[in-house]
Every structure is written in C-alpha cells, then in structure tokens.
Amino acid sequence: MYKHKMNRRHFLQVVGGGLLLSSPLGALGCAASQNTAQENDELYTSRHVTEPGSFTDGAEGPAVDEKGNLYAVNFARQHTIGRVTPDGEASLFVELPGDSIGNGIRFNRDGEMLVADYVNHNILKVNMKTRKISTYAHEPAMNQPNDIAIGANDVLYASDPNWSESTGQLWRIDTGGTITLLEKDMGTTNGVEVSPDENTLYVNESVQRVVWAYDLSEQGEISNKRRFISFDDYGMDGMRCDVDGNLYLTRHGKGVVAKISPRGELMREIPMVEGKSTTNLAFGGPDGRTVYVTVADTGNIQSFRVDKPGRSWKLKTER
C-alpha cells in the first residue's frame, strides 16, 4: 500500500483523522476567482490552487470533468479522491474501497471516471452521479498500474512500473475491459499520453530519464519505438499534450514542468511556487489553458496558464 508509494518517491528523488473541507477563502485562497481572472493572467507563472497540506504526499492523477471540476487522489488522507470546483471549493468526492489507492485519473466519453488502483492491479470506474465504484479491468500480472492515457475512442493505455527492480510494462485496456500487454522488460514506466492526432503514444521511464514515442494504430497497436527526449538529471512523472502536440512533462525532484515540442525539443521549464516533487498535471479552466499540477512534497495543487488548450480538454468540448 503506502510502502509502494514511498518506494516510488524514493526512486524519483534518488534520480534527481478528520477530513479537511475547504472554502474558497480558506484552503483554496486565490483559486476562488480563477474563472473570471485567468484570461489576463501572465503565462507560465505558477500559483497555489489549494493550500499546502490539503492533499497527502500521495497527491497525484489530476483530471478535469466536462463541468470544469478538478479531481486528484489522496485528498486529506490516502484512499480518497478530492474534488475542486471551478469556484475553488475543495471537498471529498469518494473514498476508494478497501485498501485501494488511486493514481492516474481519466474521463471517458460517457463522463465516467477511470482510476488506476495501483495496490490491487485494477482500473476502477466511478459513476459520477451515484459515486458508485466498480472494477473496470483487473490484471494480476500488473506490477502496480500507475498512470493512464485515453484515446478519443476510449481505449486506455497504462504504465506499470516495478520500482524495486527499476523495470516496467505497458498495457492497453479496451472498452470492454480486455487487457493486452503491449511491451514488457521496459525501464520504470510512468507517464503516458496520446498525441492530439491519435497517431503517437508517449511513455516515459522515470529512473532511466527517457521519453519514448511509438506509432499508434487505430487498433491500439504500437510500433516504431524511438527515443523522443532524455535528461541527464532528475526524474519524470505524469505528462499531457496540448492541442498543438506539445508535451508537458512533470520533472520530479526539480520542481518544474517541462514543455517539449512535437520534435522532442525542450522549449521551456515552468517552476512551481514551491515544492520539488511535481507528480502529474491536467489541462482545464474555462478555456482549457490552465495547467493544474499535483505537488507531493507540498501536498497541494498548483497551476499556471499556457497559450494553447490541452488535448483532453478539446476532446471534451467536441463530444
């Protein structure tokens, strides 16, 4: 359970009671006016969205629904998913069953929440109206499903690291819940994302500090593996694309988000207000141009504005 998460934090750093309910004027501070003020915000300047400590050091997996609500795992305590409304109010959304702990979150075309449960080798599904949680897919051969990406056709791709061995796997989960192993004997697989044109799948290896690109077929098969970008220091974690195909990558241990062009060129690094353990990110806001970042060592969500909307945000608007 938590031991696995601590191992995860350790490896990334080597390579580089009661529920708190918050209000816009309390734990969320500057977030309350985000929807009315952000259009004029300076680009690439980070700010706090939730108060430090509002999430545990397992803060991860941010995702935004079609109404603009932001979700992330381990709000106030482990085994939870918290919700932050567009008005900046944070609260508990669901408590995961048993000893399950979430990581990556994605939304499908039906608006259902899909969550990687790294403890029990599951992809969980959350009904957003009833908040009922069910098992969408289960695979005992998984190490611990970590981050997930979703195609426009609702096919999922899951990274699957083995932190103790610095190895990993990559899986595809079809809409019926069928799980297929795409590649084994990889490095420590972590962040995963689909390009805006659906033709490329990106997967990074945290300990090895490399991002790989694959050609992605309509059937979800991968081929033509190639090195996209690599780094000499610090780890890497979650990543998302904008509509132009630029890849935003959290650099765990450095406290920045890297913006990388579709050609694999580092364009800039965006530092957080505070904290070094950037874990994952999501695009949202009224125009899809706000990037929300989970930061583990501050236990909160931070954000910055960018020039282009996110791929996942655009998918929601087109549905």
C-alpha positions as CSV (number, residue, x, y, z in Angstrom):
1,M,0.0,0.0,0.0
2,Y,1.7,3.1,1.2
3,K,5.0,1.3,1.1
4,H,4.8,1.2,-2.7
5,K,4.2,4.9,-2.8
6,M,7.1,5.6,-0.5
7,N,9.3,3.4,-2.8
8,R,8.1,5.5,-5.7
9,R,9.0,8.8,-4.1
10,H,12.4,7.4,-3.0
11,F,13.4,6.3,-6.5
12,L,12.3,9.5,-8.1
13,Q,14.3,11.5,-5.6
14,V,17.4,9.3,-6.0
15,V,17.4,10.0,-9.7
16,G,17.1,13.6,-9.2
17,G,-8.0,11.7,11.2
18,G,-10.7,14.1,10.2
19,L,-11.4,15.3,6.6
20,L,-10.5,18.9,5.8
21,L,-13.3,20.6,4.0
22,S,-12.1,23.9,2.5
23,S,-13.7,27.0,1.2
24,P,-12.6,29.5,-1.4
25,L,-11.4,31.9,1.2
26,G,-9.7,29.1,3.3
27,A,-7.6,26.4,1.8
28,L,-8.0,27.5,-1.8
29,G,-7.1,31.1,-1.4
30,C,-6.5,32.6,-4.8
31,A,-8.5,29.8,-6.7
32,A,-11.9,31.3,-6.0
33,S,-11.7,33.9,-8.8
34,Q,-9.8,31.7,-11.2
35,N,-12.5,31.6,-13.9
36,T,-13.0,35.3,-14.1
37,A,-9.4,36.5,-13.7
38,Q,-7.4,33.9,-15.7
39,E,-7.8,35.3,-19.1
40,N,-5.4,38.1,-18.2
41,D,-3.0,36.0,-16.2
42,E,0.6,36.0,-17.1
43,L,1.6,32.9,-18.9
44,Y,3.8,30.2,-17.3
45,T,3.6,31.9,-13.8
46,S,2.6,29.3,-11.2
47,R,0.3,29.9,-8.2
48,H,-1.3,27.9,-5.5
49,V,-4.7,26.4,-6.1
50,T,-5.1,24.6,-2.9
51,E,-3.4,25.2,0.4
52,P,-0.3,23.2,1.1
53,G,-1.2,20.1,3.1
54,S,-4.7,19.9,1.6
55,F,-3.6,16.6,-0.1
56,T,-1.2,14.0,1.2
57,D,2.3,13.4,-0.2
58,G,0.5,11.0,-2.5
59,A,-1.1,13.9,-4.4
60,E,-1.5,12.6,-8.0
61,G,-3.6,12.0,-11.0
62,P,-5.4,15.3,-11.7
63,A,-8.2,15.3,-14.2
64,V,-10.9,17.8,-15.1
65,D,-14.5,16.8,-16.0
66,E,-16.8,18.4,-18.6
67,K,-18.1,20.9,-15.9
68,G,-14.7,22.1,-15.1
69,N,-14.3,20.3,-11.7
70,L,-10.8,19.2,-10.9
71,Y,-10.1,15.8,-9.3
72,A,-7.0,14.4,-7.7
73,V,-6.2,11.4,-5.5
74,N,-5.4,11.4,-1.8
75,F,-7.3,14.5,-0.6
76,A,-6.6,15.0,3.1
77,R,-5.8,11.3,3.6
78,Q,-4.9,8.2,1.5
79,H,-7.5,6.1,-0.3
80,T,-9.6,9.2,-1.4
81,I,-10.3,11.3,-4.4
82,G,-10.9,15.0,-3.8
83,R,-12.8,17.5,-6.0
84,V,-12.1,21.2,-6.5
85,T,-14.9,23.1,-8.1
86,P,-14.4,26.0,-10.6
87,D,-15.3,28.3,-7.7
88,G,-12.4,26.9,-5.7
89,E,-14.3,24.8,-3.2
90,A,-12.4,21.5,-2.2
91,S,-14.1,18.5,-0.7
92,L,-14.0,14.7,-0.5
93,F,-15.6,13.2,-3.6
94,V,-15.2,9.4,-3.0
95,E,-13.4,7.1,-0.6
96,L,-11.9,4.1,-2.5
97,P,-12.9,0.6,-1.4
98,G,-10.8,-1.5,0.9
99,D,-7.1,-0.8,0.7
100,S,-7.2,0.7,-2.9
101,I,-5.1,3.8,-3.6
102,G,-5.6,5.7,-6.8
103,N,-3.0,7.2,-9.1
104,G,-3.9,8.3,-12.6
105,I,-7.4,9.5,-13.4
106,R,-9.1,9.9,-16.9
107,F,-12.6,10.5,-18.1
108,N,-14.2,8.6,-20.9
109,R,-16.8,9.7,-23.5
110,D,-19.7,8.8,-21.1
111,G,-18.2,11.1,-18.4
112,E,-17.2,8.2,-16.2
113,M,-14.1,8.5,-14.1
114,L,-11.4,5.8,-14.7
115,V,-8.8,5.4,-11.9
116,A,-5.6,3.4,-11.8
117,D,-5.7,1.5,-8.5
118,Y,-2.0,0.6,-8.1
119,V,-2.5,-1.5,-4.9
120,N,-4.9,-4.1,-6.3
121,H,-3.9,-4.2,-10.0
122,N,-7.2,-2.6,-11.1
123,I,-8.6,0.1,-13.2
124,L,-11.6,1.3,-11.3
125,K,-14.7,3.1,-12.7
126,V,-16.6,5.7,-10.8
127,N,-20.2,6.6,-11.7
128,M,-20.2,10.4,-11.3
129,K,-23.9,10.7,-10.4
130,T,-24.2,7.9,-7.9
131,R,-20.5,7.8,-7.0
132,K,-20.6,4.0,-7.1
133,I,-17.2,2.4,-7.7
134,S,-16.8,-0.8,-9.7
135,T,-13.9,-2.7,-11.2
136,Y,-13.5,-1.8,-14.9
137,A,-10.5,-4.0,-15.5
138,H,-8.2,-6.3,-13.4
139,E,-4.9,-7.9,-14.3
140,P,-2.9,-9.9,-11.7
141,A,0.2,-9.8,-13.9
142,M,0.4,-6.0,-13.4
143,N,3.1,-4.7,-11.0
144,Q,1.1,-1.6,-10.0
145,P,-0.8,0.3,-12.7
146,N,0.3,3.9,-12.3
147,D,-0.6,6.5,-14.9
148,I,-3.2,6.1,-17.7
149,A,-3.9,7.8,-21.0
150,I,-7.1,7.6,-23.0
151,G,-7.6,7.8,-26.8
152,A,-10.6,9.5,-28.4
153,N,-12.1,6.0,-28.8
154,D,-11.9,5.4,-25.0
155,V,-9.1,2.9,-25.3
156,L,-6.8,3.2,-22.2
157,Y,-3.0,2.8,-22.0
158,A,-1.5,2.1,-18.6
159,S,2.1,2.4,-17.4
160,D,3.1,-0.3,-14.9
161,P,6.3,0.2,-13.0
162,N,8.2,-2.1,-10.8
163,W,10.0,0.4,-8.6
164,S,12.1,-2.1,-6.7
165,E,13.6,-3.6,-9.9
166,S,13.6,-0.3,-12.0
167,T,11.6,-2.1,-14.7
168,G,8.2,-1.7,-16.1
169,Q,5.5,-2.8,-18.6
170,L,2.9,-1.1,-20.8
171,W,-0.7,-2.2,-21.2
172,R,-3.7,-1.5,-23.3
173,I,-7.2,-1.7,-21.9
174,D,-10.0,-1.9,-24.5
175,T,-13.5,-0.5,-23.8
176,G,-14.8,-3.9,-22.8
177,G,-12.2,-4.2,-20.1
178,T,-9.9,-6.6,-22.0
179,I,-6.3,-6.0,-21.1
180,T,-3.4,-6.6,-23.5
181,L,0.3,-6.4,-22.7
182,L,1.9,-4.1,-25.3
183,E,5.5,-4.3,-24.1
184,K,7.4,-5.8,-21.2
185,D,11.1,-5.6,-20.0
186,M,11.0,-1.8,-20.1
187,G,12.5,0.7,-17.7
188,T,10.5,2.3,-14.9
189,T,7.4,3.2,-16.9
190,N,5.4,6.1,-15.6
191,G,3.8,9.0,-17.5
192,V,1.8,8.0,-20.6
193,E,0.0,10.2,-23.2
194,V,-1.7,10.0,-26.6
195,S,-0.9,12.8,-29.2
196,P,-3.7,15.0,-30.5
197,D,-3.8,13.3,-33.9
198,E,-4.0,9.9,-32.1
199,N,-1.0,8.6,-34.1
200,T,1.6,8.7,-31.4
201,L,1.8,7.2,-27.9
202,Y,4.4,8.7,-25.5
203,V,5.7,6.7,-22.5
204,N,8.4,7.8,-20.1
205,E,10.7,5.8,-17.8
206,S,11.4,7.7,-14.6
207,V,14.6,6.2,-13.4
208,Q,16.1,6.0,-16.8
209,R,15.0,9.6,-17.6
210,V,13.9,8.9,-21.1
211,V,10.6,9.5,-23.0
212,W,9.8,7.0,-25.8
213,A,7.5,7.6,-28.7
214,Y,5.6,4.9,-30.6
215,D,3.5,4.9,-33.7
216,L,-0.1,4.1,-32.6
217,S,-2.5,2.4,-34.9
218,E,-6.3,2.7,-35.0
219,Q,-6.4,-0.7,-33.3
220,G,-4.2,0.4,-30.5
221,E,-1.1,-1.5,-31.6
222,I,2.3,0.2,-31.2
223,S,5.4,0.1,-33.4
224,N,8.5,2.1,-34.5
225,K,9.7,2.8,-30.9
226,R,12.1,5.7,-30.8
227,R,13.7,7.9,-28.2
228,F,11.8,11.2,-28.0
229,I,13.8,13.1,-25.4
230,S,16.0,12.2,-22.4
231,F,17.5,14.1,-19.5
232,D,20.8,13.9,-17.5
233,D,19.3,14.6,-14.1
234,Y,16.1,14.4,-12.0
235,G,13.1,12.0,-12.6
236,M,10.0,12.4,-14.6
237,D,6.4,11.6,-13.9
238,G,3.0,12.4,-15.5
239,M,2.6,14.2,-18.8
240,R,-0.1,15.6,-21.1
241,C,-0.3,17.1,-24.6
242,D,-1.7,20.4,-25.7
243,V,-3.7,20.7,-28.9
244,D,-0.6,21.6,-30.9
245,G,1.1,18.4,-29.8
246,N,3.5,20.0,-27.3
247,L,4.2,17.6,-24.4
248,Y,4.1,18.9,-20.8
249,L,6.1,16.7,-18.5
250,T,6.5,16.9,-14.7
251,R,10.2,16.7,-13.6
252,H,10.0,15.1,-10.2
253,G,12.8,16.4,-7.9
254,K,13.3,19.5,-9.9
255,G,10.0,21.2,-9.2
256,V,9.3,22.1,-12.7
257,V,7.1,21.2,-15.7
258,A,8.9,20.8,-19.0
259,K,7.3,21.9,-22.2
260,I,8.6,19.8,-25.1
261,S,7.8,20.4,-28.8
262,P,6.5,17.6,-31.1
263,R,10.0,17.3,-32.4
264,G,11.4,16.4,-29.0
265,E,13.0,19.8,-28.3
266,L,12.9,21.3,-24.8
267,M,11.1,24.6,-25.2
268,R,10.9,25.8,-21.5
269,E,10.6,24.8,-17.9
270,I,7.9,26.2,-15.7
271,P,8.9,26.3,-11.9
272,M,6.3,25.7,-9.2
273,V,5.6,28.3,-6.5
274,E,7.2,25.9,-4.0
275,G,8.0,22.2,-3.8
276,K,10.2,19.9,-5.9
277,S,8.1,16.7,-6.2
278,T,5.9,17.5,-9.2
279,T,3.9,14.4,-9.9
280,N,1.2,14.9,-12.6
281,L,-0.8,17.5,-14.5
282,A,-4.1,18.2,-16.2
283,F,-5.5,21.0,-18.5
284,G,-8.6,22.8,-17.5
285,G,-10.1,26.2,-16.7
286,P,-12.8,27.9,-18.8
287,D,-10.7,27.8,-22.0
288,G,-8.6,24.7,-21.4
289,R,-5.5,26.8,-20.9
290,T,-4.9,26.3,-17.2
291,V,-2.5,23.6,-16.3
292,Y,-3.1,22.1,-12.8
293,V,-0.1,20.3,-11.2
294,T,-0.1,18.0,-8.2
295,V,3.0,18.6,-6.0
296,A,3.7,15.8,-3.5
297,D,6.1,17.5,-1.1
298,T,3.8,20.5,-0.6
299,G,0.7,18.3,-0.6
300,N,-1.3,20.5,-2.9
301,I,-2.3,21.6,-6.4
302,Q,-0.6,24.5,-8.2
303,S,-1.4,25.9,-11.6
304,F,-0.1,28.1,-14.4
305,R,-1.6,29.5,-17.6
306,V,-0.4,28.5,-21.1
307,D,-1.1,29.7,-24.7
308,K,-2.9,26.6,-26.0
309,P,-5.6,24.4,-24.6
310,G,-5.0,20.8,-23.6
311,R,-5.7,17.8,-25.9
312,S,-8.0,16.2,-23.2
313,W,-9.9,19.5,-22.8
314,K,-10.6,19.7,-26.5
315,L,-11.8,16.1,-26.6
316,K,-14.5,17.0,-24.0
317,T,-15.7,20.1,-25.9
318,E,-16.0,18.1,-29.1
319,R,-18.2,15.3,-27.6
